[in-house]
Amino acid sequence: MPRLPVISGDDFVKAMGKIGYIWDHTEGSHMILLHLSKGRLSVARHGELGRGLLRALIKDAGLTRDEFLKLL
């Protein structure tokens, strides 16, 4: 299984936009994304998302690691 890449919060938001998440607003340093059926995601606007945080965000988005890697 390939390792997750090191990506920024902005790159994660762009990938989630491909599956229907839209940016709603920003609270401090977190971008809030909404999806009609999957709900809400809060993504830190950091230059690098830690691998553990990235895994948690992928899981919260209802994706597998492979599905997420195809979005990048």
LINDA-V67295 format. One record per pair of residues at least 6 apart in sequence whose C-alpha atoms are under 8 Angstrom apart, sorted by the first residue. I is the first residue (numbers start at 1). GAP is how many residues later the second one is. D is the distance in whole Angstrom. If there is no record, write none. Layout:
i=[I;I]
gap=[GAP;GAP]
d=[D;D]
//
This chain:
i=[4;4;4;6;6;6;6;7;7;7;8;8;8;8;8;9;9;9;9;9;9;9;10;10;13;13;13;15;15;15;16;16;18;20;21;21;21;22;22;22;23;23;23;23;24;24;24;24;25;25;25;26;29;29;29;30;30;30;30;31;31;31;31;32;32;32;32;33;33;33;33;34;34;38;38;41;41;41;43;55;58;58;58]
gap=[47;61;65;42;43;44;45;40;41;42;37;38;39;40;41;34;35;36;37;38;39;40;35;36;10;20;30;53;56;57;6;55;53;15;12;13;14;11;12;13;8;9;10;11;7;8;9;10;6;7;8;6;15;16;17;12;13;14;15;11;12;13;14;8;9;10;11;7;8;9;10;6;7;23;24;16;19;20;14;10;6;7;10]
d=[7;8;8;6;7;7;7;7;5;6;7;6;5;4;6;6;6;5;5;7;7;6;6;8;8;8;8;8;5;6;8;8;7;6;6;5;5;5;5;7;7;6;4;6;8;6;5;6;6;5;7;6;6;6;8;6;5;4;6;6;5;6;7;7;6;5;6;6;5;6;8;5;7;7;7;7;7;7;8;8;7;7;7]
//
